[in-house]
Amino acid sequence: MNNKFLAELSLLFVAFIWGSTFVVVQNAIDLLPPLLFNAIRFFLAGVIIFIVYLFKNKGKVKFQLSTLFPGMILGCCLFIGYALQTIGLLYTTPSKAGFITGLSVVMVPIISYICFKNKPKRSAIFGSSLAAIGLYLLAVKGASPFSVGEIYVLICTFGFAFHIIFTDIFARRISVLTLTTIQIFTVAFLCTLSSLLFEDWKLIFNPETYHSTSLITAIMITAILGTAAAFFIQTSSQKSTSPTRVAIILTMEPVFAAITSYIWIDERLTLLASIGCIFILIGMVIAELPNNLKLKIFMKKTNKKSAF
């Protein structure tokens, strides 16, 4: 029980890291193309994790085909999520992209049931639905027809949802450090390849680019905390909790983003956004409740009455 509590508390910290770096990243991609920024971020994070891996294994590399394949699958899922979300942002607003990405919360129990026959609890389904409503109220300011950008972001949610699901499967039988190292380098490689094909990657050689303190700060924070530490914690924590609960906890990311945006750049929440935050918190609590909670409460009341 303690391991589960610590795991979920660690996941909440991951959500805080990702949410609090929103403003930092937003400033950084004004100077570097998004895929190129992600390539640098994930490569640096991969180097950090690999150094830790070598230190733990006394300089020996023990990667096998049985560990490479799962790590690459997770890396591909992450790449789909980050790449399509970034492309979608070229055609839609960050608020709409944030809500649509949050739909991965609802997709996790549904995909788990369809693909793996893991029937979710009713409380998890209801909690996920409330969290999705909360994300809508928090992120979306107006309604309009779906654009190409929103379609890209909608597809990206499958990448994030499958990443949570497969992490739950692989992290139980493969070294967390090994799995994290492989998946991060996979994302770095795919982002680099995509940047070479679709972006002005030569900006990386522009000396003026690295004169920006905000860019260097963003790269270091997102690489060390937002990638290396965060994905190691997520992969490790999923050994002790369910993928649905992981998805619910990570819906706190936009809440932390809203809070830090208010503190750093004085971005104020509207009434609907505040209600959205409350819905997300309620969704988290409900998702934790067991299906037979009402029965337990009824039995306690019955026992109290019989005692008199």
C-alpha positions as CSV (number, residue, x, y, z in Angstrom):
1,M,0.0,0.0,0.0
2,N,2.9,2.4,0.8
3,N,4.6,1.6,-2.5
4,K,1.3,2.4,-4.3
5,F,1.0,5.7,-2.5
6,L,4.6,6.7,-3.2
7,A,4.2,5.7,-6.8
8,E,1.1,7.8,-7.3
9,L,2.7,10.7,-5.4
10,S,5.7,10.5,-7.7
11,L,3.4,10.5,-10.8
12,L,1.8,13.7,-9.4
13,F,5.3,15.2,-9.2
14,V,5.8,14.2,-12.9
15,A,2.5,16.0,-13.8
16,F,3.8,19.0,-11.9
17,I,7.1,19.0,-13.8
18,W,5.4,18.7,-17.2
19,G,2.8,21.4,-16.3
20,S,5.3,23.9,-14.8
21,T,7.6,23.8,-17.9
22,F,4.8,24.9,-20.3
23,V,5.8,28.6,-20.2
24,V,9.5,27.7,-20.6
25,V,9.0,25.5,-23.6
26,Q,6.6,28.0,-25.2
27,N,9.4,30.6,-25.2
28,A,12.0,28.1,-26.5
29,I,10.2,27.0,-29.6
30,D,10.2,30.6,-30.8
31,L,13.9,30.1,-31.4
32,L,14.1,26.5,-32.5
33,P,11.7,24.4,-34.6
34,P,9.6,22.1,-32.3
35,L,10.9,18.8,-33.6
36,L,14.5,20.0,-33.5
37,F,14.0,21.2,-29.9
38,N,12.6,17.8,-29.0
39,A,15.5,16.0,-30.7
40,I,18.0,18.0,-28.6
41,R,15.9,17.6,-25.5
42,F,15.5,13.8,-25.8
43,F,19.1,13.2,-26.9
44,L,20.5,15.0,-23.9
45,A,18.1,13.2,-21.6
46,G,19.1,9.9,-23.2
47,V,22.8,10.6,-22.5
48,I,22.0,11.4,-18.9
49,I,20.0,8.2,-18.4
50,F,22.6,6.1,-20.2
51,I,25.4,7.5,-17.9
52,V,23.3,6.5,-14.9
53,Y,22.7,3.1,-16.5
54,L,26.5,2.5,-17.0
55,F,27.2,3.6,-13.5
56,K,24.6,1.2,-12.0
57,N,25.8,-1.7,-14.2
58,K,29.5,-1.0,-13.6
59,G,30.2,0.1,-17.2
60,K,28.5,-3.0,-18.8
61,V,25.9,-2.7,-21.5
62,K,23.3,-5.5,-21.2
63,F,20.8,-4.6,-23.9
64,Q,19.2,-7.6,-25.5
65,L,16.7,-8.0,-28.3
66,S,14.1,-8.9,-25.6
67,T,14.6,-5.4,-24.0
68,L,15.3,-3.4,-27.2
69,F,12.0,-4.2,-28.8
70,P,9.7,-3.1,-25.9
71,G,11.8,0.1,-25.4
72,M,11.5,0.9,-29.1
73,I,7.7,0.3,-29.0
74,L,7.4,2.8,-26.1
75,G,9.7,5.3,-27.9
76,C,7.5,5.1,-31.1
77,C,4.4,5.7,-29.0
78,L,6.0,8.8,-27.4
79,F,7.3,10.0,-30.8
80,I,3.8,9.7,-32.3
81,G,2.4,11.7,-29.3
82,Y,5.0,14.5,-29.4
83,A,5.4,14.8,-33.1
84,L,1.7,14.9,-34.1
85,Q,0.9,17.2,-31.2
86,T,3.6,19.6,-32.4
87,I,2.4,19.4,-36.0
88,G,-1.2,20.0,-34.9
89,L,-0.1,23.1,-33.1
90,L,0.8,24.6,-36.4
91,Y,-2.9,24.6,-37.4
92,T,-4.8,24.9,-34.1
93,T,-4.6,26.7,-30.8
94,P,-2.8,25.4,-27.7
95,S,-6.0,25.4,-25.7
96,K,-7.8,23.1,-28.1
97,A,-4.7,20.9,-28.5
98,G,-4.4,20.6,-24.7
99,F,-8.0,19.4,-24.4
100,I,-7.8,16.9,-27.3
101,T,-4.5,15.5,-25.9
102,G,-6.3,15.1,-22.6
103,L,-8.7,12.7,-24.2
104,S,-6.0,10.0,-23.8
105,V,-7.2,9.8,-20.2
106,V,-10.5,8.4,-21.5
107,M,-8.8,6.3,-24.2
108,V,-6.6,4.3,-21.7
109,P,-9.4,2.2,-20.1
110,I,-11.2,1.9,-23.5
111,I,-8.1,0.7,-25.4
112,S,-7.2,-1.6,-22.5
113,Y,-10.6,-3.2,-22.8
114,I,-10.7,-3.4,-26.6
115,C,-7.1,-4.7,-27.1
116,F,-6.3,-6.5,-24.0
117,K,-9.8,-7.4,-22.5
118,N,-8.9,-5.5,-19.3
119,K,-12.3,-4.5,-18.0
120,P,-12.0,-1.1,-16.3
121,K,-13.8,-0.3,-13.0
122,R,-17.0,1.7,-13.3
123,S,-15.5,4.3,-11.0
124,A,-12.4,4.6,-13.3
125,I,-14.6,5.1,-16.3
126,F,-16.7,7.7,-14.5
127,G,-13.7,9.4,-13.1
128,S,-12.0,9.5,-16.5
129,S,-15.1,11.1,-18.0
130,L,-15.2,13.8,-15.3
131,A,-11.5,14.5,-15.9
132,A,-12.2,14.9,-19.6
133,I,-15.0,17.4,-18.9
134,G,-12.6,19.2,-16.6
135,L,-10.0,19.4,-19.2
136,Y,-12.5,20.8,-21.7
137,L,-13.6,23.5,-19.3
138,L,-10.0,24.3,-18.4
139,A,-8.5,24.5,-21.9
140,V,-11.2,25.3,-24.5
141,K,-12.4,28.8,-24.8
142,G,-14.7,28.5,-27.8
143,A,-16.3,26.0,-30.1
144,S,-15.6,25.7,-33.8
145,P,-15.5,22.9,-36.5
146,F,-12.6,20.4,-36.4
147,S,-9.6,21.6,-38.4
148,V,-6.7,19.6,-39.8
149,G,-4.7,20.5,-36.7
150,E,-7.2,19.1,-34.3
151,I,-7.2,15.8,-36.3
152,Y,-3.4,15.6,-36.0
153,V,-3.7,16.1,-32.2
154,L,-6.6,13.6,-31.9
155,I,-4.3,11.0,-33.5
156,C,-1.5,11.9,-31.1
157,T,-3.7,11.0,-28.1
158,F,-3.5,7.4,-29.3
159,G,0.3,7.6,-29.0
160,F,0.2,8.8,-25.4
161,A,-2.6,6.3,-24.4
162,F,-0.7,3.3,-25.8
163,H,2.5,4.6,-24.1
164,I,0.8,4.4,-20.7
165,I,-0.7,1.0,-21.5
166,F,2.5,-0.6,-22.9
167,T,4.5,0.9,-20.0
168,D,2.2,-0.9,-17.6
169,I,3.0,-4.2,-19.5
170,F,6.7,-3.9,-20.0
171,A,7.8,-2.2,-16.8
172,R,6.8,-5.2,-14.7
173,R,9.3,-7.5,-16.4
174,I,12.1,-5.3,-17.7
175,S,14.6,-3.1,-15.9
176,V,13.2,0.4,-15.5
177,L,16.5,2.0,-16.3
178,T,17.0,-0.1,-19.5
179,L,13.5,0.6,-20.7
180,T,13.7,4.4,-20.1
181,T,17.1,4.6,-21.8
182,I,15.9,2.8,-25.0
183,Q,12.7,4.7,-25.3
184,I,14.2,8.1,-24.9
185,F,16.9,7.4,-27.5
186,T,14.3,6.1,-29.9
187,V,12.3,9.4,-29.6
188,A,15.6,11.4,-30.1
189,F,16.4,9.4,-33.2
190,L,12.9,9.7,-34.7
191,C,12.7,13.5,-33.9
192,T,16.1,14.1,-35.4
193,L,15.2,12.2,-38.6
194,S,11.9,14.1,-38.8
195,S,13.6,17.4,-38.3
196,L,16.1,16.7,-41.1
197,L,13.2,15.9,-43.4
198,F,10.7,18.6,-42.5
199,E,12.4,21.5,-40.6
200,D,15.1,24.0,-41.0
201,W,17.6,22.0,-38.9
202,K,20.5,24.2,-39.9
203,L,19.3,26.6,-37.2
204,I,21.2,24.4,-34.7
205,F,24.5,25.7,-36.1
206,N,23.4,29.4,-35.7
207,P,25.6,30.9,-32.9
208,E,22.9,33.5,-32.1
209,T,20.4,30.7,-31.3
210,Y,22.4,29.7,-28.2
211,H,22.9,33.3,-26.9
212,S,19.4,33.0,-25.5
213,T,19.4,32.2,-21.8
214,S,15.7,31.1,-22.0
215,L,16.5,28.5,-24.7
216,I,19.4,27.0,-22.8
217,T,17.4,27.0,-19.6
218,A,14.5,25.3,-21.4
219,I,16.7,22.6,-22.9
220,M,18.3,21.8,-19.5
221,I,15.0,21.8,-17.5
222,T,13.1,19.8,-20.0
223,A,15.9,17.3,-20.7
224,I,16.9,16.7,-17.0
225,L,13.6,17.0,-15.2
226,G,10.9,16.9,-17.9
227,T,12.3,13.9,-19.8
228,A,15.1,11.9,-18.0
229,A,13.7,12.1,-14.5
230,A,10.0,12.2,-15.5
231,F,9.9,9.2,-17.7
232,F,12.1,7.2,-15.3
233,I,9.7,8.0,-12.5
234,Q,6.6,7.2,-14.7
235,T,8.1,3.8,-15.9
236,S,9.1,2.9,-12.3
237,S,5.9,4.0,-10.7
238,Q,3.7,2.0,-13.1
239,K,4.9,-1.2,-11.5
240,S,2.8,-0.3,-8.4
241,T,-0.4,1.2,-9.9
242,S,-2.8,0.8,-12.8
243,P,-2.6,2.5,-16.2
244,T,-6.0,4.1,-15.7
245,R,-4.9,5.7,-12.5
246,V,-1.7,6.9,-14.2
247,A,-3.8,8.6,-16.9
248,I,-6.0,10.2,-14.3
249,I,-3.1,11.5,-12.2
250,L,-1.4,13.0,-15.3
251,T,-4.5,15.0,-16.0
252,M,-3.2,17.3,-13.3
253,E,-0.6,18.5,-15.8
254,P,-2.8,21.3,-17.3
255,V,-3.9,22.3,-13.7
256,F,-0.2,22.8,-12.8
257,A,0.3,24.6,-16.1
258,A,-2.5,27.0,-15.3
259,I,-1.2,27.6,-11.8
260,T,2.4,28.3,-12.9
261,S,1.2,30.4,-15.8
262,Y,-0.7,32.6,-13.3
263,I,2.4,32.9,-11.1
264,W,5.0,33.5,-13.8
265,I,3.1,35.5,-16.5
266,D,0.0,36.5,-14.6
267,E,-2.3,34.5,-16.8
268,R,-5.6,34.5,-14.9
269,L,-8.1,31.6,-14.9
270,T,-11.6,32.2,-16.0
271,L,-14.6,30.9,-13.9
272,L,-15.0,27.9,-16.3
273,A,-11.3,27.1,-16.1
274,S,-11.5,27.1,-12.3
275,I,-14.5,24.8,-12.4
276,G,-12.5,22.5,-14.8
277,C,-9.7,22.2,-12.3
278,I,-12.2,21.1,-9.7
279,F,-13.7,18.6,-12.0
280,I,-10.3,17.1,-12.7
281,L,-9.6,16.7,-8.9
282,I,-13.0,15.1,-8.4
283,G,-12.4,12.8,-11.3
284,M,-9.1,11.7,-9.6
285,V,-10.8,10.9,-6.3
286,I,-13.7,9.0,-7.9
287,A,-11.3,6.9,-10.0
288,E,-9.7,5.8,-6.8
289,L,-12.9,4.5,-5.3
290,P,-13.6,0.8,-5.5
291,N,-16.8,-0.5,-7.2
292,N,-18.0,-2.1,-4.0
293,L,-17.6,1.1,-1.9
294,K,-21.4,1.5,-1.5
295,L,-21.7,-2.2,-0.4
296,K,-19.0,-1.7,2.2
297,I,-20.7,1.5,3.6
298,F,-24.0,-0.4,3.7
299,M,-22.4,-3.3,5.6
300,K,-20.8,-0.9,8.2
301,K,-24.2,0.8,8.8
302,T,-25.9,-2.7,9.1
303,N,-23.3,-3.8,11.6
304,K,-23.7,-0.7,13.7
305,K,-27.5,-1.1,13.8
306,S,-27.2,-4.8,14.8
307,A,-24.9,-3.8,17.7
308,F,-27.7,-2.0,19.4
